[in-house]
Amino acid sequence: MPYDFFLSYSRGNSGPQLKRFFKDLSDVVRQKRGLPQGATVGFFDQNSLERGDEWESEIVDAIQTSKVMVAITSPAYFKSDYCGKELGLFQQRIAAQPTVDRQSQP
């Protein structure tokens, strides 16, 4: 499933404020796109993964199909191997995409 955004964060920053941020950001994206309230627009592993899911493949797929990555950075984020892998994978994907000369677009 393609996502508008992928939320990347450190487990040390996974409190209720993060959940509220994801909900508020999702609401704004849905509103801007004219989508119904329940439409899924973002990937947040606490909401998007079910028990028994192969979380690594689900996260890789979400990173590969998300339009943007929203990274909640903190000292813990930069120390996390998993956060580094997520960011690195997203950067590789972006680098592999052909560039578009926006000035030549009508």
WOVEN-V264148 format. One record per backbone hydrogen bond with DSSP energy under -1.0 kcal/mol. CO is the residue of the C=O (numbers start at 1). NH is the residue of the N-H. Records with the same first field share a line. If there is no record, write none. Layout:
CO: NH  NH
This chain:
3: 67
4: 68
5: 43
6: 70
8: 72
10: 13
11: 14
15: 19
16: 20
17: 21
18: 22
19: 23
20: 24
21: 25
22: 26
23: 27
24: 28
25: 29
26: 30
27: 31
28: 32
29: 33
30: 35
36: 39
41: 4  5
43: 7
44: 47  48
45: 49
50: 53
53: 55
54: 58
55: 59
56: 60
57: 61
58: 62
59: 63
60: 64
61: 65
62: 66
68: 6
70: 8
71: 73
74: 78
80: 84
81: 85
82: 86
83: 87
84: 88
85: 89
86: 90
87: 91
88: 92
89: 93
90: 94
91: 95
92: 96
100: 102
101: 104
